[in-house]
């Protein structure tokens, strides 16, 4: 899982300087989130989903922006959703909200064109 804590603990060793978010250009990142649950916990999953929708209405910055989905994978207790965020803490907030009912995996994704640009730049 991706989280802000994994890099902030190492920052002093790397000599990194934290720059306030408002003072720097921030690129949003996209993540595909795969999640699964036990079939017998489905009612609990639905309850947590309803709670997260209510929280999102009151505090839209708590969770990442949904840009695609959610979709359930044919007949399984598994789904996926695509999020966009510039704040990894929002991903942690999603995972924490659903603990211990849902298991999450967040995978960063990018458009193929951008991947090719980065590849070509690295080859120079």
matplotlib code that plots the C-alpha trace (Angstrom):
import matplotlib.pyplot as plt

x = [0.0, 1.2, 1.4, 3.0, 4.6, 6.9, 8.8, 8.6, 10.5, 13.4, 13.3, 15.9, 18.4, 18.0, 18.4, 15.0, 13.2, 9.5, 7.9, 4.4, 1.9, 0.6, 4.1, 4.9, 3.4, 1.5, 0.8, -2.1, -1.5, -3.9, -4.2, -6.2, -7.5, -8.2, -10.2, -11.8, -13.8, -15.3, -18.7, -20.3, -19.2, -21.0, -23.5, -20.7, -19.0, -22.3, -22.6, -19.0, -19.6, -22.7, -20.7, -17.9, -20.4, -21.8, -18.3, -17.4, -20.3, -19.3, -15.5, -14.6, -10.9, -10.7, -10.8, -9.3, -11.4, -13.1, -12.6, -13.7, -15.8, -16.3, -16.7, -17.3, -15.4, -17.9, -19.4, -16.5, -16.1, -13.6, -13.9, -11.7, -12.0, -9.7, -8.7, -6.9, -5.0, -2.1, -2.2, -1.3, -2.9, -6.3, -5.5, -4.7, -8.0, -9.9, -8.1, -8.5, -12.2, -12.8, -10.6, -11.0, -13.8, -12.0, -8.5, -7.0, -4.1, -3.3, -1.3, -0.1, -1.0, -0.3, -1.1, 1.0, 2.1, 3.6, 5.3, 6.9, 8.1, 9.8, 11.3, 12.8, 14.1, 15.8, 17.5, 19.3]
y = [0.0, 3.5, 6.0, 9.2, 7.8, 5.4, 8.3, 10.9, 8.7, 8.4, 12.1, 13.4, 10.6, 11.6, 15.3, 16.1, 19.3, 19.3, 21.9, 22.9, 21.7, 25.2, 26.4, 23.7, 22.4, 19.2, 16.6, 14.3, 10.6, 7.9, 4.6, 1.5, 0.1, -3.6, -4.7, -7.8, -9.1, -12.3, -13.0, -13.4, -9.8, -8.2, -6.4, -4.9, -3.8, -2.1, -0.3, 1.0, 2.2, 4.1, 5.7, 6.7, 8.4, 10.4, 11.3, 12.3, 14.7, 16.4, 16.2, 15.8, 16.1, 13.1, 10.5, 10.6, 11.6, 8.7, 8.9, 5.4, 2.7, 1.0, -2.3, -5.8, -8.7, -11.2, -13.2, -12.7, -10.8, -8.5, -5.1, -2.3, 1.5, 4.2, 7.1, 10.4, 12.2, 14.4, 13.3, 9.6, 10.1, 10.0, 6.4, 5.4, 7.0, 4.7, 1.6, 2.6, 3.3, -0.2, -2.1, -5.0, -5.7, -5.0, -5.8, -3.1, -2.9, 0.4, 0.3, 3.6, 3.9, 6.4, 6.9, 4.9, 8.0, 9.4, 6.1, 6.1, 9.7, 8.8, 5.7, 7.6, 10.3, 7.7, 6.0, 9.2]
z = [0.0, -0.7, 2.2, 3.1, 6.2, 4.3, 2.8, 5.5, 7.9, 5.4, 4.4, 7.0, 6.0, 2.3, 3.2, 1.7, 2.6, 3.1, 0.9, 1.9, -0.7, -1.5, -2.4, -5.0, -8.2, -7.4, -10.0, -9.3, -9.4, -10.4, -8.6, -9.3, -6.1, -5.9, -2.9, -1.6, 1.3, 2.6, 1.0, 4.5, 5.3, 2.3, 4.5, 6.5, 3.2, 2.1, 5.5, 5.3, 1.7, 2.8, 5.6, 3.2, 0.9, 3.8, 5.0, 1.4, 1.3, 4.5, 4.0, 0.3, 1.0, 3.3, 0.5, -3.0, -6.0, -7.8, -11.5, -12.6, -10.9, -8.6, -10.5, -9.2, -10.8, -12.1, -9.3, -6.9, -3.6, -5.4, -6.9, -8.3, -8.5, -9.9, -7.7, -8.4, -5.7, -4.8, -1.2, -0.4, 3.0, 1.3, 0.2, 3.7, 4.9, 2.5, 3.7, 7.4, 7.0, 5.8, 8.3, 9.1, 6.6, 3.3, 2.2, -0.2, -2.7, -4.4, -7.6, -9.2, -12.9, -15.7, -19.3, -21.7, -23.6, -20.4, -19.7, -23.2, -22.7, -19.4, -20.9, -23.8, -21.5, -19.3, -22.3, -23.3]

ax = plt.figure().add_subplot(projection="3d")
ax.plot(x, y, z, "-o")
ax.set_aspect("equal")
plt.show()
